[in-house]
Amino acid sequence: MYNHDLNNIPKFHGRRKGRKLSKSNQLALKIGDRYLIDKEDFKDVFLCKKNIILEIGFGDGENLINSAKQNSNFFYIGADPFLNTTAQCLNKILFHNLRNVLIWPDDVRKILELFPYNSISEIKILFPDPWPKKKHHNRRLIQKEFIEKIHQILKPKGTITISTDHDILKNWLLEKFQNYRKFEWMVRSSKDWRLRPPDCFQTKYELKSIAKKRKPSWFIFEKQ
Ligand SMILES: C[S@@+](CC[C@H](N)C(=O)[O-])C[C@H]1O[C@@H](n2cnc3c(N)ncnc32)[C@H](O)[C@@H]1O
């Protein structure tokens, strides 16, 4: 079931553009535009019979690209509003000639309404911006409304994996998911949240975090 109500989209507060793009990234934006998904393209994506994985905030694309390379039977959609990372990622998609990835170069909250219910197998959010200050907590991606929405679009038993190295965000997201109750935290021992899950690749942000002697945590919630 589609719901095209795109009103009430929260304002995006992160960076949209950083340093000047390199020549090769400028070129990637031009020739890689066939990999950019449009709102009108969504219905076609769901005609493919593959499992669809949504990665939100793919950054430099280490996880998105490596996952797509390794799993040609899965179809990946990456969302990130930062132009520099989109260009970087398109460059890698073109280099590896990938056929199973599309990029939404904007805030993911603008497209959540376009996903049919029960359509996504997995969602990955690796190191979302923590917005640690209390006055900025409404800028965090993980909110009750967001959790309700992803619960609708995930398939039954579909999972969402979220990592963070920030204590405030860690406690915030655990509280939000546990209050919602329609997700089960997939945890048996502390290893389950202290170690990167085997299907996630190391990202630039994780490397930075380890270099600063922080301890990333990994949470997997399954739709009930
Ligand atoms: C801290 S970086 C982490 C990047 C990457 N996942 C990594 O681990 O290296 C957070 C990323 O999330 C993106 N982001 C923030 N809010 C977003 C939103 N509403 N929709 C999609 N991406 C978002 C940012 O542009 C940024 O690239």
PDBQT file of the ligand as one rigid body, heavy atoms in Angstrom, charges set to zero:
ROOT
HETATM    1  C1  LIG A 301      28.506  10.229  11.127  1.00  0.00    +0.000 C 
HETATM    2  S1  LIG A 301      28.213   9.970   9.419  1.00  0.00    +0.000 S 
HETATM    3  C2  LIG A 301      28.454   8.203   9.244  1.00  0.00    +0.000 C 
HETATM    4  C3  LIG A 301      28.690   7.794   7.824  1.00  0.00    +0.000 C 
HETATM    5  C4  LIG A 301      28.905   6.292   7.558  1.00  0.00    +0.000 C 
HETATM    6  N1  LIG A 301      27.730   5.516   7.866  1.00  0.00    +0.000 N 
HETATM    7  C5  LIG A 301      30.082   5.754   8.334  1.00  0.00    +0.000 C 
HETATM    8  O1  LIG A 301      29.867   4.911   9.233  1.00  0.00    +0.000 OA
HETATM    9  O2  LIG A 301      31.227   6.151   8.041  1.00  0.00    +0.000 OA
HETATM   10  C6  LIG A 301      26.426  10.117   9.317  1.00  0.00    +0.000 C 
HETATM   11  C7  LIG A 301      25.911  10.158   7.888  1.00  0.00    +0.000 C 
HETATM   12  O3  LIG A 301      24.474  10.153   7.904  1.00  0.00    +0.000 OA
HETATM   13  C8  LIG A 301      23.990  11.050   6.931  1.00  0.00    +0.000 C 
HETATM   14  N2  LIG A 301      22.641  11.462   7.340  1.00  0.00    +0.000 N 
HETATM   15  C9  LIG A 301      22.311  12.270   8.377  1.00  0.00    +0.000 A 
HETATM   16  N3  LIG A 301      20.983  12.448   8.432  1.00  0.00    +0.000 NA
HETATM   17  C10 LIG A 301      20.440  11.715   7.403  1.00  0.00    +0.000 A 
HETATM   18  C11 LIG A 301      19.121  11.515   6.922  1.00  0.00    +0.000 A 
HETATM   19  N4  LIG A 301      18.072  12.108   7.513  1.00  0.00    +0.000 N 
HETATM   20  N5  LIG A 301      18.935  10.728   5.848  1.00  0.00    +0.000 NA
HETATM   21  C12 LIG A 301      20.000  10.123   5.243  1.00  0.00    +0.000 A 
HETATM   22  N6  LIG A 301      21.290  10.274   5.652  1.00  0.00    +0.000 NA
HETATM   23  C13 LIG A 301      21.500  11.068   6.715  1.00  0.00    +0.000 A 
HETATM   24  C14 LIG A 301      25.032  12.178   6.920  1.00  0.00    +0.000 C 
HETATM   25  O4  LIG A 301      25.014  12.954   5.723  1.00  0.00    +0.000 OA
HETATM   26  C15 LIG A 301      26.336  11.399   7.102  1.00  0.00    +0.000 C 
HETATM   27  O5  LIG A 301      26.902  10.996   5.855  1.00  0.00    +0.000 OA
ENDROOT
TORSDOF 0
